[in-house]
Amino acid sequence: MFKCLECINWKKTGIFAAGVAFGTAGIKILASKDAKKVYTNCTAAVLRGKECVMKTVNTVQENAEDIYADAKNINDERKAQEDAAMCEDTSKACGDTFEEVKTDEVSD
């Protein structure tokens, strides 16, 4: 009868029994009223933190939209200036020929 007890690994059995005992005690501790108060306070703190983060995110997002709009306006103005400069260059190059044609038509 004692031979079957020799086959048991008492170290593993002891660890298992301790785990069951701590698990049972842990569940009771985690389900206690004091623990629930801690969970509630932690959850409230997380919600307050979330509100703060969301305010910051909204501010950054609004600033990013303003920056984007300003950058787009700058690029549009720059393109308009480049187009105007290109038209002036083209009209100067073509303007002499155009005036010569007008002058020739008038003198004929």
DSSP file (Angstrom, degrees, kcal/mol; ACC not computed):
  #  RESIDUE AA STRUCTURE BP1 BP2  ACC     N-H-->O    O-->H-N    N-H-->O    O-->H-N    TCO  KAPPA ALPHA  PHI   PSI    X-CA   Y-CA   Z-CA
    1    1 A M     >        0   0    0      0, 0.0     4,-0.5     0, 0.0     3,-0.4   0.000 360.0 360.0 360.0 -37.7    0.0    0.0    0.0
    2    2 A F  H  >  +     0   0    0      1,-0.2     4,-1.0     2,-0.2     3,-0.1   0.658 360.0  73.7 -77.9 -15.8    2.8    2.4    0.7
    3    3 A K  H  > S+     0   0    0      1,-0.2     4,-0.8     2,-0.2     3,-0.4   0.879  93.0  52.7 -67.0 -35.9    4.6    1.5   -2.5
    4    4 A C  H  4 S+     0   0    0     -3,-0.4     4,-0.5     1,-0.2     3,-0.4   0.811 105.2  56.0 -69.8 -27.2    2.0    3.4   -4.6
    5    5 A L  H >< S+     0   0    0     -4,-0.5     3,-0.5     1,-0.2    -1,-0.2   0.761  99.3  60.8 -73.5 -23.4    2.7    6.5   -2.4
    6    6 A E  H 3< S+     0   0    0     -4,-1.0    -1,-0.2    -3,-0.4    -2,-0.2   0.785  97.9  58.9 -71.1 -26.4    6.3    6.3   -3.3
    7    7 A C  T 3< S+     0   0    0     -4,-0.8     2,-0.2    -3,-0.4    -1,-0.2   0.677  85.4  97.3 -76.5 -17.6    5.5    6.7   -7.0
    8    8 A I  S <  S-     0   0    0     -3,-0.5     2,-1.1    -4,-0.5     3,-0.1  -0.525  76.7-131.3 -77.2 136.5    3.8   10.1   -6.4
    9    9 A N     >  -     0   0    0     -2,-0.2     4,-1.9     1,-0.2     3,-0.2  -0.769  22.8-170.3 -86.5 100.7    5.9   13.2   -7.0
   10   10 A W  H  > S+     0   0    0     -2,-1.1     4,-2.5     1,-0.2     5,-0.2   0.774  79.5  60.0 -68.1 -27.8    5.2   15.1   -3.7
   11   11 A K  H  > S+     0   0    0      2,-0.2     4,-2.1     1,-0.2    -1,-0.2   0.946 109.3  41.9 -65.7 -47.0    6.9   18.3   -4.9
   12   12 A K  H  > S+     0   0    0      1,-0.2     4,-2.3     2,-0.2    -2,-0.2   0.882 114.7  51.6 -67.1 -38.0    4.5   18.6   -7.9
   13   13 A T  H  X S+     0   0    0     -4,-1.9     4,-2.5     2,-0.2    -1,-0.2   0.906 110.0  49.3 -65.1 -41.6    1.5   17.6   -5.7
   14   14 A G  H  X S+     0   0    0     -4,-2.5     4,-2.5     2,-0.2    -2,-0.2   0.895 110.6  50.1 -64.2 -40.9    2.5   20.2   -3.1
   15   15 A I  H  X S+     0   0    0     -4,-2.1     4,-2.2     2,-0.2    -2,-0.2   0.909 111.3  49.3 -64.3 -41.0    2.8   22.9   -5.7
   16   16 A F  H  X S+     0   0    0     -4,-2.3     4,-2.3     2,-0.2    -2,-0.2   0.933 111.7  47.9 -62.5 -46.1   -0.6   22.0   -7.1
   17   17 A A  H  X S+     0   0    0     -4,-2.5     4,-2.3     1,-0.2    -2,-0.2   0.897 112.0  49.7 -63.5 -40.7   -2.2   22.1   -3.7
   18   18 A A  H  X S+     0   0    0     -4,-2.5     4,-2.9     2,-0.2     5,-0.3   0.893 109.6  52.1 -65.1 -38.8   -0.6   25.5   -2.9
   19   19 A G  H  X S+     0   0    0     -4,-2.2     4,-2.5     2,-0.2    -2,-0.2   0.903 110.0  48.3 -62.9 -42.1   -1.9   26.8   -6.3
   20   20 A V  H  X S+     0   0    0     -4,-2.3     4,-2.4     2,-0.2    -2,-0.2   0.918 113.4  47.7 -64.2 -42.9   -5.4   25.7   -5.5
   21   21 A A  H  X S+     0   0    0     -4,-2.3     4,-2.4     2,-0.2    -2,-0.2   0.940 115.3  43.5 -65.2 -46.9   -5.3   27.2   -2.0
   22   22 A F  H  X S+     0   0    0     -4,-2.9     4,-2.8     1,-0.2    -1,-0.2   0.869 113.2  53.6 -66.7 -34.9   -3.8   30.6   -3.3
   23   23 A G  H  X S+     0   0    0     -4,-2.5     4,-2.4    -5,-0.3    -2,-0.2   0.925 110.4  45.7 -64.4 -44.6   -6.3   30.5   -6.2
   24   24 A T  H  X S+     0   0    0     -4,-2.4     4,-1.8     2,-0.2    -2,-0.2   0.924 116.6  44.7 -64.6 -44.7   -9.3   30.1   -3.9
   25   25 A A  H  X S+     0   0    0     -4,-2.4     4,-2.4    -5,-0.2    -2,-0.2   0.889 112.1  53.8 -66.2 -37.9   -8.0   32.8   -1.5
   26   26 A G  H  X S+     0   0    0     -4,-2.8     4,-3.0     1,-0.2    -2,-0.2   0.895 106.5  51.3 -63.6 -41.0   -7.2   35.1   -4.5
   27   27 A I  H  X S+     0   0    0     -4,-2.4     4,-1.6     2,-0.2    -1,-0.2   0.910 111.0  48.2 -63.6 -41.1  -10.7   34.8   -5.9
   28   28 A K  H  < S+     0   0    0     -4,-1.8     4,-0.3     2,-0.2    -2,-0.2   0.906 113.8  47.0 -65.7 -40.4  -12.1   35.7   -2.5
   29   29 A I  H >< S+     0   0    0     -4,-2.4     3,-1.2     1,-0.2     6,-0.3   0.929 112.6  48.8 -66.3 -44.4   -9.8   38.7   -2.2
   30   30 A L  H 3< S+     0   0    0     -4,-3.0    -1,-0.2     1,-0.3    -2,-0.2   0.771 112.7  48.8 -68.0 -24.8  -10.5   39.9   -5.7
   31   31 A A  T 3< S+     0   0    0     -4,-1.6    -1,-0.3    -5,-0.2    -2,-0.2   0.420  88.2 114.3 -93.6   1.4  -14.2   39.6   -5.2
   32   32 A S  S <> S-     0   0    0     -3,-1.2     4,-2.0    -4,-0.3     5,-0.1  -0.225  78.7-113.6 -71.7 163.3  -14.2   41.5   -1.9
   33   33 A K  H  > S+     0   0    0      1,-0.2     4,-1.9     2,-0.2     5,-0.1   0.878 116.3  54.0 -64.3 -38.6  -15.9   44.9   -1.4
   34   34 A D  H  > S+     0   0    0      1,-0.2     4,-1.9     2,-0.2    -1,-0.2   0.909 108.4  49.3 -63.1 -41.5  -12.5   46.6   -0.9
   35   35 A A  H  > S+     0   0    0     -6,-0.3     4,-2.6     1,-0.2    -1,-0.2   0.897 108.5  53.2 -65.2 -39.4  -11.2   45.2   -4.1
   36   36 A K  H  X S+     0   0    0     -4,-2.0     4,-2.4     1,-0.2    -1,-0.2   0.870 106.6  52.9 -64.1 -35.9  -14.3   46.4   -6.0
   37   37 A K  H  X S+     0   0    0     -4,-1.9     4,-2.6     2,-0.2    -1,-0.2   0.908 109.3  49.4 -63.4 -41.3  -13.8   49.9   -4.6
   38   38 A V  H  X S+     0   0    0     -4,-1.9     4,-2.6     2,-0.2    -2,-0.2   0.932 111.3  48.8 -62.8 -45.3  -10.2   49.8   -6.0
   39   39 A Y  H  X S+     0   0    0     -4,-2.6     4,-2.5     1,-0.2    -2,-0.2   0.907 111.9  49.6 -60.1 -42.1  -11.4   48.6   -9.4
   40   40 A T  H  X S+     0   0    0     -4,-2.4     4,-2.4     2,-0.2    -1,-0.2   0.923 112.1  46.9 -64.4 -44.7  -14.0   51.4   -9.4
   41   41 A N  H  X S+     0   0    0     -4,-2.6     4,-2.2     2,-0.2    -2,-0.2   0.899 112.9  49.6 -64.9 -40.4  -11.5   54.1   -8.5
   42   42 A C  H  X S+     0   0    0     -4,-2.6     4,-2.2     2,-0.2    -2,-0.2   0.910 111.3  49.1 -64.3 -41.7   -9.0   52.8  -11.1
   43   43 A T  H  X S+     0   0    0     -4,-2.5     4,-2.2     2,-0.2    -2,-0.2   0.901 110.3  50.9 -64.9 -40.6  -11.7   52.7  -13.8
   44   44 A A  H  X S+     0   0    0     -4,-2.4     4,-2.2     2,-0.2    -1,-0.2   0.901 109.8  50.6 -62.8 -40.7  -12.8   56.3  -12.9
   45   45 A A  H  X S+     0   0    0     -4,-2.2     4,-2.4     1,-0.2    -2,-0.2   0.896 109.3  50.8 -64.5 -39.8   -9.2   57.5  -13.2
   46   46 A V  H  X S+     0   0    0     -4,-2.2     4,-2.3     2,-0.2    -1,-0.2   0.904 109.6  50.4 -64.4 -40.8   -8.9   55.8  -16.6
   47   47 A L  H  X S+     0   0    0     -4,-2.2     4,-2.1     2,-0.2    -2,-0.2   0.893 110.4  49.4 -65.3 -39.4  -12.0   57.6  -17.8
   48   48 A R  H  X S+     0   0    0     -4,-2.2     4,-2.0     1,-0.2    -2,-0.2   0.914 111.6  49.7 -63.9 -41.4  -10.7   60.9  -16.5
   49   49 A G  H  X S+     0   0    0     -4,-2.4     4,-2.5     1,-0.2    -2,-0.2   0.884 107.7  54.1 -63.1 -38.3   -7.5   60.3  -18.3
   50   50 A K  H  X S+     0   0    0     -4,-2.3     4,-2.7     2,-0.2    -1,-0.2   0.915 106.9  51.0 -62.6 -43.4   -9.4   59.4  -21.5
   51   51 A E  H  X S+     0   0    0     -4,-2.1     4,-2.0     2,-0.2    -1,-0.2   0.913 111.3  48.2 -59.9 -43.4  -11.2   62.7  -21.4
   52   52 A C  H  X S+     0   0    0     -4,-2.0     4,-2.0     1,-0.2    -2,-0.2   0.920 112.7  47.7 -64.1 -44.5   -7.9   64.6  -21.0
   53   53 A V  H  X S+     0   0    0     -4,-2.5     4,-2.7     1,-0.2    -2,-0.2   0.904 110.3  52.2 -64.1 -41.4   -6.4   62.7  -23.9
   54   54 A M  H  X S+     0   0    0     -4,-2.7     4,-2.4     2,-0.2    -1,-0.2   0.869 107.6  52.1 -65.8 -36.1   -9.4   63.2  -26.1
   55   55 A K  H  X S+     0   0    0     -4,-2.0     4,-2.2     2,-0.2    -1,-0.2   0.929 112.0  46.5 -62.6 -44.3   -9.3   67.0  -25.5
   56   56 A T  H  X S+     0   0    0     -4,-2.0     4,-2.6     1,-0.2    -2,-0.2   0.909 111.3  51.5 -64.0 -42.5   -5.6   67.0  -26.5
   57   57 A V  H  X S+     0   0    0     -4,-2.7     4,-2.6     1,-0.2    -1,-0.2   0.913 109.9  49.5 -61.7 -43.1   -6.3   64.9  -29.6
   58   58 A N  H  X S+     0   0    0     -4,-2.4     4,-2.5     2,-0.2    -1,-0.2   0.903 111.1  49.6 -63.4 -41.0   -9.1   67.3  -30.7
   59   59 A T  H  X S+     0   0    0     -4,-2.2     4,-2.4     2,-0.2    -2,-0.2   0.933 112.9  46.3 -63.0 -46.0   -6.8   70.3  -30.2
   60   60 A V  H  X S+     0   0    0     -4,-2.6     4,-2.5     1,-0.2    -2,-0.2   0.905 112.2  51.4 -63.5 -40.9   -4.0   68.7  -32.2
   61   61 A Q  H  X S+     0   0    0     -4,-2.6     4,-2.2     2,-0.2    -2,-0.2   0.911 110.0  48.6 -64.1 -42.9   -6.4   67.7  -34.9
   62   62 A E  H  X S+     0   0    0     -4,-2.5     4,-2.1     2,-0.2    -1,-0.2   0.916 112.6  48.5 -63.1 -42.7   -7.9   71.2  -35.2
   63   63 A N  H  X S+     0   0    0     -4,-2.4     4,-2.6     1,-0.2    -2,-0.2   0.895 109.9  52.3 -63.8 -39.5   -4.4   72.7  -35.4
   64   64 A A  H  X S+     0   0    0     -4,-2.5     4,-2.5     1,-0.2    -1,-0.2   0.892 108.3  50.9 -64.9 -38.8   -3.4   70.1  -38.1
   65   65 A E  H  X S+     0   0    0     -4,-2.2     4,-2.4     2,-0.2    -1,-0.2   0.910 111.2  48.4 -64.2 -41.5   -6.4   71.0  -40.2
   66   66 A D  H  X S+     0   0    0     -4,-2.1     4,-2.5     2,-0.2    -2,-0.2   0.922 112.3  48.4 -63.4 -44.3   -5.5   74.7  -39.9
   67   67 A I  H  X S+     0   0    0     -4,-2.6     4,-2.6     1,-0.2    -2,-0.2   0.910 111.5  50.4 -62.7 -42.6   -1.9   74.0  -40.9
   68   68 A Y  H  X S+     0   0    0     -4,-2.5     4,-2.3     2,-0.2    -1,-0.2   0.920 111.1  48.1 -62.3 -44.7   -3.1   71.9  -43.8
   69   69 A A  H  X S+     0   0    0     -4,-2.4     4,-2.2     2,-0.2    -2,-0.2   0.915 112.9  48.2 -63.5 -43.2   -5.4   74.6  -45.1
   70   70 A D  H  X S+     0   0    0     -4,-2.5     4,-2.4     2,-0.2    -2,-0.2   0.913 111.8  49.6 -63.5 -42.7   -2.7   77.2  -44.8
   71   71 A A  H  X S+     0   0    0     -4,-2.6     4,-2.3     1,-0.2    -1,-0.2   0.893 110.0  51.1 -63.6 -39.2   -0.2   75.0  -46.6
   72   72 A K  H  X S+     0   0    0     -4,-2.3     4,-2.3     2,-0.2    -1,-0.2   0.907 110.1  49.5 -64.7 -41.6   -2.7   74.4  -49.4
   73   73 A N  H  X S+     0   0    0     -4,-2.2     4,-2.7     2,-0.2     5,-0.2   0.907 109.5  51.8 -63.0 -42.0   -3.3   78.1  -49.8
   74   74 A I  H  X S+     0   0    0     -4,-2.4     4,-2.4     1,-0.2    -2,-0.2   0.925 111.2  47.1 -60.7 -44.6    0.5   78.8  -49.9
   75   75 A N  H  X S+     0   0    0     -4,-2.3     4,-2.3     2,-0.2    -1,-0.2   0.888 111.7  50.6 -65.8 -38.3    0.9   76.2  -52.7
   76   76 A D  H  X S+     0   0    0     -4,-2.3     4,-2.4     2,-0.2    -2,-0.2   0.919 112.0  47.4 -64.3 -43.4   -2.1   77.6  -54.6
   77   77 A E  H  X S+     0   0    0     -4,-2.7     4,-2.3     2,-0.2    -2,-0.2   0.909 111.9  50.0 -63.4 -41.8   -0.7   81.1  -54.4
   78   78 A R  H  X S+     0   0    0     -4,-2.4     4,-2.4    -5,-0.2    -1,-0.2   0.905 111.2  48.7 -64.0 -41.0    2.8   79.9  -55.5
   79   79 A K  H  X S+     0   0    0     -4,-2.3     4,-2.7     2,-0.2    -1,-0.2   0.903 110.2  51.5 -65.7 -40.3    1.3   78.0  -58.5
   80   80 A A  H  X S+     0   0    0     -4,-2.4     4,-2.4     2,-0.2    -2,-0.2   0.902 110.8  48.6 -63.0 -40.4   -0.8   81.1  -59.5
   81   81 A Q  H  X S+     0   0    0     -4,-2.3     4,-2.6     2,-0.2    -2,-0.2   0.909 111.8  48.8 -65.3 -41.9    2.4   83.2  -59.4
   82   82 A E  H  X S+     0   0    0     -4,-2.4     4,-2.3     2,-0.2    -2,-0.2   0.912 112.2  48.7 -64.2 -41.5    4.3   80.7  -61.4
   83   83 A D  H  X S+     0   0    0     -4,-2.7     4,-2.3     2,-0.2    -2,-0.2   0.907 112.3  48.7 -64.9 -40.8    1.5   80.5  -64.0
   84   84 A A  H  X S+     0   0    0     -4,-2.4     4,-2.3     2,-0.2    -2,-0.2   0.907 112.0  48.9 -64.9 -41.7    1.4   84.4  -64.2
   85   85 A A  H  X S+     0   0    0     -4,-2.6     4,-2.3     1,-0.2    -1,-0.2   0.888 111.3  50.0 -65.4 -37.7    5.1   84.5  -64.6
   86   86 A M  H  X S+     0   0    0     -4,-2.3     4,-2.4     2,-0.2    -2,-0.2   0.901 110.5  49.5 -67.8 -40.0    4.9   81.9  -67.4
   87   87 A C  H  X S+     0   0    0     -4,-2.3     4,-2.8     2,-0.2    -2,-0.2   0.893 110.7  50.4 -65.2 -39.7    2.2   83.8  -69.1
   88   88 A E  H  X S+     0   0    0     -4,-2.3     4,-2.3     2,-0.2    -2,-0.2   0.923 111.6  47.9 -63.8 -43.7    4.2   87.0  -68.9
   89   89 A D  H  X S+     0   0    0     -4,-2.3     4,-2.0     1,-0.2    -2,-0.2   0.911 114.3  46.8 -63.2 -41.4    7.2   85.3  -70.4
   90   90 A T  H  X S+     0   0    0     -4,-2.4     4,-2.5     1,-0.2     5,-0.2   0.898 112.3  49.1 -68.1 -41.0    5.1   83.8  -73.2
   91   91 A S  H  X S+     0   0    0     -4,-2.8     4,-2.2     2,-0.2    -1,-0.2   0.858 110.4  51.1 -69.9 -33.7    3.4   87.1  -74.0
   92   92 A K  H  X S+     0   0    0     -4,-2.3     4,-1.0     2,-0.2    -1,-0.2   0.919 113.6  44.6 -66.3 -42.6    6.7   88.9  -74.1
   93   93 A A  H  < S+     0   0    0     -4,-2.0     4,-0.5     1,-0.2    -2,-0.2   0.900 125.0  33.5 -68.7 -39.3    8.2   86.4  -76.5
   94   94 A C  H  X S+     0   0    0     -4,-2.5     4,-2.2    -5,-0.2    -2,-0.2   0.674 104.1  76.8 -88.1 -18.7    5.0   86.3  -78.6
   95   95 A G  H  X S+     0   0    0     -4,-2.2     4,-2.5    -5,-0.2     5,-0.2   0.876  91.1  51.9 -63.7 -41.0    4.2   90.0  -78.1
   96   96 A D  H  X S+     0   0    0     -4,-1.0     4,-2.2     1,-0.2    -1,-0.2   0.926 112.5  45.7 -62.1 -44.8    6.8   91.3  -80.6
   97   97 A T  H  > S+     0   0    0     -4,-0.5     4,-2.2     1,-0.2    -1,-0.2   0.904 111.9  52.0 -65.4 -40.3    5.6   89.1  -83.3
   98   98 A F  H  X S+     0   0    0     -4,-2.2     4,-2.0     1,-0.2    -2,-0.2   0.904 111.0  46.9 -64.2 -42.0    2.0   89.9  -82.6
   99   99 A E  H  X S+     0   0    0     -4,-2.5     4,-2.6     2,-0.2    -1,-0.2   0.873 109.9  53.6 -68.5 -36.2    2.6   93.6  -82.8
  100  100 A E  H  X S+     0   0    0     -4,-2.2     4,-2.5     1,-0.2    -1,-0.2   0.904 108.3  50.4 -63.8 -39.4    4.6   93.2  -86.0
  101  101 A V  H  X S+     0   0    0     -4,-2.2     4,-2.0     2,-0.2    -2,-0.2   0.919 111.2  48.3 -64.5 -42.1    1.6   91.4  -87.5
  102  102 A K  H  X S+     0   0    0     -4,-2.0     4,-2.2     1,-0.2    -2,-0.2   0.911 111.7  49.7 -63.0 -42.9   -0.7   94.2  -86.4
  103  103 A T  H  X S+     0   0    0     -4,-2.6     4,-2.2     1,-0.2    -1,-0.2   0.896 110.1  50.4 -65.0 -39.9    1.6   96.8  -87.9
  104  104 A D  H  X S+     0   0    0     -4,-2.5     4,-1.1     1,-0.2    -1,-0.2   0.885 110.3  50.3 -64.5 -37.9    1.9   95.0  -91.2
  105  105 A E  H  < S+     0   0    0     -4,-2.0    -2,-0.2     1,-0.2    -1,-0.2   0.890 110.7  48.8 -68.0 -38.8   -1.9   94.7  -91.4
  106  106 A V  H  < S+     0   0    0     -4,-2.2    -2,-0.2     1,-0.2    -1,-0.2   0.900 110.5  50.2 -68.6 -40.7   -2.4   98.4  -90.8
  107  107 A S  H  <        0   0    0     -4,-2.2    -1,-0.2     1,-0.3    -2,-0.2   0.713 360.0 360.0 -73.7 -19.3    0.2   99.5  -93.3
  108  108 A D     <        0   0    0     -4,-1.1    -1,-0.3    -3,-0.2    -2,-0.2   0.488 360.0 360.0 -77.7 360.0   -1.3   97.3  -96.1
